[in-house]
Amino acid sequence: MITTIKQQTKDLLAELNRVDWPSKEKVMSSTGAVVVVSVFVGAFLYGADRLISWGMSFILPHH
């Protein structure tokens, strides 16, 4: 059991050394893109929800 865990740990570390990690600049630019797209999608969905709610208030008026 212990030898299996040791071997899996060695294999994991060897695999992590083969990974081509992105640079800090690449990570930062990708993070910025994700934030911008998330804000845009959030604003779009908020606007669509408000528009649909406004339209539905004419179809299903409150009592």
NORWO-V117644 format. One line per field, one symbol per residue. phi: phi as a letter, one per 20 degrees, with the letter a starting at -180 (. if undefined). A space follows every 10 residues. Layout:
phi=???
This chain:
phi=.fffffffff fffffffefe ffffffffff ffffffffff ffffffffff ffffffffec ffe
